[in-house]
Amino acid sequence: MVLDTNKVKIYVPLLNEGTDVIRPTEGYLVRPGIYVLLPTPDYDPACEEWAFLPGSMVSCGNEIREGKQVTVAQRLA
């Protein structure tokens, strides 16, 4: 598997927050629409429960959030 050397901003849904929350992070493009998630510098699984863990390969799609188009992790690839 060859990874693109460019990082892309990806938003990961958080679980058990009581509301719809997404966390910005980065990922490497593997193939169109598929990324490997990277942890944020302060990632702490004891403080936040990500829907997809860092290192996961995820399928992403574009969504409109607060009037902006963002790339959101939607499911495991």
ChimeraX attribute file (.defattr): number of C-alpha atoms within 10 A of each C-alpha:
attribute: neighborCount
match mode: 1-to-1
recipient: residues
	/A:1	5
	/A:2	8
	/A:3	13
	/A:4	13
	/A:5	10
	/A:6	9
	/A:7	16
	/A:8	17
	/A:9	15
	/A:10	24
	/A:11	22
	/A:12	25
	/A:13	18
	/A:14	17
	/A:15	15
	/A:16	11
	/A:17	11
	/A:18	7
	/A:19	8
	/A:20	9
	/A:21	13
	/A:22	18
	/A:23	14
	/A:24	14
	/A:25	18
	/A:26	20
	/A:27	26
	/A:28	21
	/A:29	20
	/A:30	16
	/A:31	13
	/A:32	8
	/A:33	14
	/A:34	19
	/A:35	26
	/A:36	24
	/A:37	25
	/A:38	20
	/A:39	14
	/A:40	12
	/A:41	7
	/A:42	6
	/A:43	14
	/A:44	11
	/A:45	9
	/A:46	6
	/A:47	7
	/A:48	13
	/A:49	16
	/A:50	18
	/A:51	16
	/A:52	18
	/A:53	16
	/A:54	18
	/A:55	13
	/A:56	15
	/A:57	21
	/A:58	24
	/A:59	18
	/A:60	21
	/A:61	15
	/A:62	15
	/A:63	14
	/A:64	10
	/A:65	11
	/A:66	7
	/A:67	7
	/A:68	9
	/A:69	11
	/A:70	17
	/A:71	20
	/A:72	22
	/A:73	27
	/A:74	16
	/A:75	14
	/A:76	15
	/A:77	13
